[in-house]
Amino acid sequence: MDGIVFGLCALFGIAGTVLSAREAWRQRTRNEYRIARFARAAAFAVCTIGVILAVPPVADLAESVTGMNNAAKLGAHICAVLWCGSLQLMLVDWSYNHEVLRASLYARIAFAVCVLAAMLPLFVGTTDESIKFTTEYATAPGVTVYLMIYLAYVAITCGEIAFLCSGMALSAKRTGHTWTARGLAMSAVAAVLGVAYAASKGSYLVTHYLGHPWPLRAEEIVSPALAGLAVVALITGLTMAMVGRRLSSRKAPASVGV
């Protein structure tokens, strides 16, 4: 299941990264929304790396090459944090006034750094050959705490992404930028799926701690499916918004900074 889902995500990620990087380079001389353009390209790139590391054969290869247990899991989780953080920076650049932009960017960077600073010691103190950082090993307290910190960050950031994208989608629709509105609306739905992914894994960990977990087999099917749908829909939606922005700019000045 993981191999199929994350392999498909990797293909979408590569395509999205190429298109976004090309757009960022094409408009590199424009000061307007420069942070957003490069943050989007960076987000797609780290997402692609993360989903590639989540493919089981690649994960086994990463552990073999590095000689470190759970190397691929750690790499994939770091990429997920950077992916969500980069998307936040992109949306903040699109949405916030210049007066509060710098403080808003720094706040989200600090949040991501704090999350990583909490995750890494837990990883180092818990990892060994007998433990994997998955819900299957929820009996290990270090794994549960590590995953809950990671999932809480994903849920919070995806919630903000959904809120900002839905607001900009309504704004784009009112101003007649149809493709941009559709892309942002799809991105909002994708972010909601990201929240659902975090809730799926998190609920298993919580119910396991309480002694009444729901079936692990079901969680191992539902969570990767939600994650895959979220990644594919978000990359597709933001790419649609980017294309819509370019189409709109050829007709009239755009009011949404995509």
C-alpha positions as CSV (number, residue, x, y, z in Angstrom):
1,M,0.0,0.0,0.0
2,D,2.7,2.5,1.0
3,G,4.8,1.8,-2.1
4,I,1.9,2.4,-4.5
5,V,0.6,5.5,-2.7
6,F,3.9,7.3,-2.1
7,G,5.3,6.2,-5.5
8,L,2.4,8.0,-7.1
9,C,2.9,11.0,-4.9
10,A,6.6,11.1,-5.9
11,L,5.5,11.4,-9.6
12,F,3.2,14.3,-8.8
13,G,5.9,15.9,-6.6
14,I,8.5,15.8,-9.4
15,A,6.2,17.3,-11.9
16,G,5.1,20.0,-9.4
17,T,8.6,20.8,-8.4
18,V,9.8,21.2,-12.0
19,L,6.8,23.5,-12.9
20,S,7.2,25.6,-9.7
21,A,10.9,25.9,-10.0
22,R,10.6,27.0,-13.6
23,E,8.0,29.6,-12.6
24,A,10.1,30.9,-9.7
25,W,13.2,31.2,-12.0
26,R,11.1,32.9,-14.8
27,Q,9.9,35.6,-12.4
28,R,13.1,35.8,-10.3
29,T,13.5,39.6,-11.0
30,R,10.0,40.4,-9.6
31,N,10.0,41.5,-6.0
32,E,6.3,40.9,-5.6
33,Y,5.6,37.5,-3.8
34,R,9.1,36.4,-4.3
35,I,9.1,34.5,-1.0
36,A,5.9,32.7,-2.0
37,R,7.3,31.5,-5.4
38,F,10.5,30.1,-4.0
39,A,8.7,28.7,-0.9
40,R,6.3,26.8,-3.2
41,A,9.2,25.3,-5.2
42,A,11.0,24.3,-2.0
43,A,7.8,22.8,-0.5
44,F,7.2,20.6,-3.6
45,A,10.9,19.6,-3.6
46,V,11.0,18.5,0.1
47,C,7.7,16.8,-0.3
48,T,9.0,14.8,-3.2
49,I,12.1,13.7,-1.2
50,G,9.9,12.8,1.8
51,V,7.4,10.6,-0.2
52,I,10.3,8.9,-2.0
53,L,11.8,8.1,1.4
54,A,8.5,6.6,2.5
55,V,8.5,4.0,-0.3
56,P,9.5,0.8,1.5
57,P,12.4,-0.3,-0.8
58,V,13.9,3.2,-0.7
59,A,13.5,3.2,3.1
60,D,15.4,-0.1,3.3
61,L,18.1,1.3,1.0
62,A,18.5,4.5,3.1
63,E,19.0,2.5,6.3
64,S,21.5,0.3,4.6
65,V,23.5,3.2,3.1
66,T,23.5,5.3,6.3
67,G,23.8,2.5,8.7
68,M,21.2,4.3,10.9
69,N,18.0,2.7,12.1
70,N,14.8,4.5,11.0
71,A,16.9,6.9,8.8
72,A,14.2,7.0,6.2
73,K,11.4,7.6,8.7
74,L,13.3,10.5,10.3
75,G,14.0,11.9,6.9
76,A,10.4,11.6,5.7
77,H,9.1,13.3,8.9
78,I,11.6,16.2,8.7
79,C,10.6,16.6,5.0
80,A,6.9,16.7,6.1
81,V,7.6,19.4,8.7
82,L,9.6,21.4,6.1
83,W,6.8,20.9,3.5
84,C,4.1,22.2,5.9
85,G,6.4,25.1,7.0
86,S,7.2,26.1,3.5
87,L,3.6,26.1,2.5
88,Q,2.8,28.3,5.5
89,L,5.5,30.8,4.4
90,M,4.1,30.8,0.9
91,L,0.6,31.5,2.1
92,V,1.7,34.1,4.6
93,D,3.5,36.0,1.8
94,W,0.3,35.8,-0.3
95,S,-2.1,36.8,2.5
96,Y,-0.4,39.2,5.0
97,N,0.3,42.9,4.8
98,H,3.8,44.0,4.5
99,E,3.7,45.5,8.0
100,V,3.3,42.2,9.7
101,L,4.9,39.9,7.1
102,R,8.3,39.6,8.6
103,A,7.0,38.8,12.1
104,S,4.5,36.3,10.7
105,L,7.3,34.5,8.7
106,Y,9.6,34.4,11.7
107,A,6.8,33.0,14.0
108,R,6.2,30.1,11.6
109,I,9.9,29.4,11.2
110,A,10.3,29.4,15.0
111,F,7.4,27.0,15.4
112,A,8.9,24.5,12.9
113,V,12.3,24.7,14.6
114,C,10.8,24.1,18.0
115,V,8.9,21.0,16.7
116,L,12.1,19.6,15.1
117,A,14.0,20.4,18.3
118,A,11.5,18.3,20.3
119,M,11.4,15.4,17.8
120,L,15.1,14.8,17.3
121,P,16.1,14.0,21.0
122,L,13.1,11.6,21.2
123,F,14.2,9.9,18.0
124,V,17.8,9.6,19.2
125,G,16.8,8.3,22.6
126,T,14.3,5.7,21.2
127,T,15.5,4.3,18.0
128,D,17.1,0.9,17.8
129,E,16.9,-2.2,15.6
130,S,13.8,-3.5,17.3
131,I,11.7,-0.4,16.9
132,K,10.1,1.4,13.9
133,F,8.6,4.8,14.2
134,T,5.1,3.7,13.1
135,T,1.8,3.2,14.9
136,E,2.6,-0.5,15.1
137,Y,5.2,0.3,17.8
138,A,2.9,2.5,19.9
139,T,3.8,0.4,22.9
140,A,7.1,2.3,23.0
141,P,6.5,5.6,24.8
142,G,9.2,7.4,22.9
143,V,7.6,6.5,19.6
144,T,4.1,7.6,20.7
145,V,5.3,11.0,22.0
146,Y,7.5,11.6,18.9
147,L,4.6,10.8,16.6
148,M,2.1,12.9,18.5
149,I,4.4,16.0,18.3
150,Y,4.8,15.4,14.6
151,L,1.1,14.8,14.0
152,A,0.1,17.8,16.1
153,Y,2.3,20.0,13.9
154,V,0.8,18.6,10.7
155,A,-2.7,19.1,12.0
156,I,-2.1,22.7,13.1
157,T,-0.3,23.8,9.9
158,C,-2.7,22.0,7.6
159,G,-5.6,23.7,9.5
160,E,-4.1,27.1,8.8
161,I,-3.4,26.2,5.2
162,A,-7.0,25.1,4.7
163,F,-8.2,28.4,6.3
164,L,-6.0,30.7,4.2
165,C,-6.6,28.8,0.9
166,S,-10.3,28.8,1.3
167,G,-10.3,32.5,2.0
168,M,-8.2,33.3,-1.1
169,A,-10.3,30.9,-3.2
170,L,-13.4,33.0,-2.3
171,S,-11.5,36.2,-3.1
172,A,-10.3,34.8,-6.5
173,K,-13.8,33.7,-7.4
174,R,-15.3,37.1,-6.7
175,T,-12.7,38.7,-8.9
176,G,-13.4,36.3,-11.8
177,H,-10.1,34.3,-11.6
178,T,-11.8,30.9,-12.0
179,W,-8.8,28.6,-12.4
180,T,-7.0,30.2,-9.5
181,A,-10.2,29.9,-7.3
182,R,-10.5,26.2,-8.3
183,G,-6.9,25.5,-7.5
184,L,-7.0,27.2,-4.2
185,A,-10.3,25.4,-3.3
186,M,-8.7,22.1,-4.1
187,S,-5.7,23.1,-2.0
188,A,-8.0,23.8,0.9
189,V,-9.7,20.4,0.6
190,A,-6.2,18.8,0.4
191,A,-5.2,20.5,3.6
192,V,-8.4,19.2,5.3
193,L,-7.3,15.7,4.2
194,G,-3.9,16.4,5.8
195,V,-5.8,17.2,9.1
196,A,-7.7,14.0,8.6
197,Y,-4.4,12.0,8.2
198,A,-3.1,13.5,11.4
199,A,-6.4,12.7,13.2
200,S,-6.3,9.1,11.9
201,K,-2.9,8.3,13.2
202,G,-3.2,10.4,16.3
203,S,-6.6,8.8,17.2
204,Y,-5.0,5.3,17.0
205,L,-2.1,6.4,19.3
206,V,-4.6,7.9,21.8
207,T,-6.9,4.9,21.8
208,H,-3.9,2.6,22.1
209,Y,-2.7,4.5,25.2
210,L,-6.2,4.2,26.7
211,G,-6.2,0.5,26.0
212,H,-8.9,0.3,23.3
213,P,-7.2,0.9,20.0
214,W,-9.1,0.6,16.7
215,P,-7.7,-2.0,14.3
216,L,-4.1,-1.4,13.4
217,R,-4.7,-2.9,9.9
218,A,-7.4,-0.3,9.2
219,E,-5.2,2.5,10.4
220,E,-2.3,1.3,8.1
221,I,-4.7,1.5,5.1
222,V,-6.6,4.7,6.0
223,S,-3.7,6.9,7.0
224,P,-1.4,6.4,3.9
225,A,-4.5,6.8,1.7
226,L,-5.3,10.2,3.3
227,A,-1.7,11.3,3.2
228,G,-1.4,10.4,-0.5
229,L,-4.7,12.1,-1.4
230,A,-3.6,15.2,0.5
231,V,-0.2,15.4,-1.2
232,V,-1.6,14.8,-4.7
233,A,-4.5,17.2,-4.3
234,L,-2.3,19.9,-2.8
235,I,0.3,19.8,-5.5
236,T,-2.4,19.7,-8.2
237,G,-4.4,22.5,-6.6
238,L,-1.4,24.9,-6.2
239,T,-0.2,24.1,-9.7
240,M,-3.7,24.9,-11.0
241,A,-3.6,28.2,-9.0
242,M,-0.2,29.0,-10.5
243,V,-1.4,28.4,-14.1
244,G,-4.6,30.3,-13.4
245,R,-2.5,33.3,-12.1
246,R,-0.5,33.3,-15.3
247,L,-3.6,33.1,-17.5
248,S,-5.2,35.9,-15.5
249,S,-2.1,38.1,-15.7
250,R,-2.3,38.0,-19.5
251,K,-5.8,39.5,-19.4
252,A,-5.8,41.9,-16.4
253,P,-3.8,42.6,-13.3
254,A,-4.5,39.9,-10.7
255,S,-5.7,40.6,-7.2
256,V,-4.6,37.3,-5.7
257,G,-0.8,36.9,-5.4
258,V,-0.5,33.4,-6.6
